[in-house]
Amino acid sequence: MPNTTTPVAIVDAYHRAWTGGDVDRALTYLADSVVCSAPDPEITTKAHWREYLAGFVPMLTGAPELTRMADGSRVALWYYPQTAVTDSTLASELFTVEGDQITEIRLAFDRLGYMPAPPQ
């Protein structure tokens, strides 16, 4: 685990890793007991989160950040995970960091924004 010292630095390192395609590195920032809340109810453990990221990352073409906020051990990110289908669907994540690891992730995004447009 890299030497990161603040919740913001830990979240930034995690976010840079997965949006850069390095899922294994991203997972080093998560506690083994991480709690993941996402639109998909099947994502509840670190192993499930790995599967989710590994499936999504190959579709990612960019992830420009809109903004972030931090309050003690909690960090919120808003960004645009871009794919071939969308470049304007907003995602938000609220992280809780304890010690030097992320212990909770709450992800929110519009799933319909990632669906291909209906044929015309």
C-alpha positions in Angstrom: 0.0 0.0 0.0 1.4 3.4 -0.9 2.0 5.9 1.8 -1.1 8.1 1.6 -1.9 10.1 4.7 -5.3 11.8 4.3 -8.7 10.5 3.4 -8.6 12.7 0.2 -5.2 11.4 -0.8 -6.4 7.8 -0.3 -9.6 8.4 -2.3 -7.7 10.2 -5.1 -5.2 7.3 -5.3 -8.0 4.8 -5.5 -9.9 6.8 -8.1 -6.8 7.3 -10.3 -6.0 3.6 -10.1 -9.3 2.3 -11.3 -10.0 5.0 -13.8 -6.5 4.4 -15.2 -7.4 0.7 -15.7 -5.5 -0.7 -12.7 -8.2 -2.5 -10.8 -5.8 -4.6 -8.7 -4.0 -1.4 -7.5 -7.4 0.3 -6.8 -8.4 -2.6 -4.5 -5.3 -2.1 -2.3 -7.0 1.0 -1.0 -10.0 -0.9 0.1 -10.4 -2.6 3.5 -11.1 -6.3 3.2 -14.4 -5.6 5.0 -15.4 -2.7 2.7 -19.1 -2.1 2.4 -20.2 -1.2 -1.1 -23.6 0.3 -1.9 -24.3 0.6 -5.6 -27.3 0.5 -7.9 -26.7 -3.2 -8.3 -27.7 -5.0 -5.1 -25.3 -7.9 -5.9 -22.3 -5.6 -5.2 -21.8 -6.1 -1.4 -18.2 -7.3 -0.9 -14.7 -6.4 -2.0 -14.8 -9.5 -4.3 -18.1 -8.3 -5.9 -16.6 -4.8 -6.2 -13.6 -6.2 -8.0 -15.9 -8.0 -10.5 -17.9 -4.9 -11.1 -14.8 -2.7 -11.7 -13.1 -5.3 -13.9 -16.2 -5.4 -16.1 -16.7 -1.7 -16.3 -13.1 -0.5 -16.6 -12.6 -1.8 -20.2 -15.5 0.3 -21.4 -14.2 3.4 -19.8 -12.8 6.1 -22.2 -12.3 8.8 -19.6 -13.5 10.0 -16.2 -13.2 13.8 -15.8 -13.8 15.0 -12.3 -16.5 17.6 -11.7 -15.8 18.3 -8.0 -15.1 16.8 -4.6 -15.9 17.6 -1.0 -14.3 16.3 2.2 -15.5 16.3 5.7 -13.1 14.5 8.1 -13.1 10.8 7.2 -15.7 11.2 4.4 -14.9 12.2 0.8 -17.4 12.7 -2.0 -16.5 12.7 -5.7 -18.6 13.7 -8.6 -17.3 12.8 -12.1 -18.3 11.8 -15.6 -17.4 8.1 -16.3 -17.2 8.2 -20.1 -17.9 5.3 -22.4 -18.7 4.8 -26.1 -22.3 5.4 -25.1 -22.1 8.5 -22.9 -19.7 11.3 -22.0 -22.2 13.3 -19.8 -23.7 10.8 -17.3 -22.8 12.0 -13.8 -21.7 9.6 -11.1 -21.1 10.3 -7.5 -19.3 8.3 -4.8 -19.3 8.9 -1.1 -16.3 7.2 0.7 -15.6 6.6 4.3 -11.9 6.2 5.2 -10.7 4.7 8.4 -7.0 4.6 9.0 -5.4 4.2 5.6 -8.2 2.3 3.9 -11.6 2.9 2.4 -14.2 1.1 4.5 -17.4 2.2 2.7 -18.3 3.3 -0.8 -21.8 4.6 -1.8 -22.1 4.9 -5.6 -24.9 6.6 -7.4 -25.4 7.1 -11.1 -28.1 6.9 -13.7 -27.9 3.4 -15.2 -30.1 4.5 -18.2 -27.4 6.9 -19.2 -25.2 3.9 -20.1 -27.7 2.2 -22.3 -27.3 2.4 -26.0 -29.8 4.8 -27.7 -32.8 3.0 -29.1 -32.8 2.5 -32.9 -34.6 5.2 -34.8 
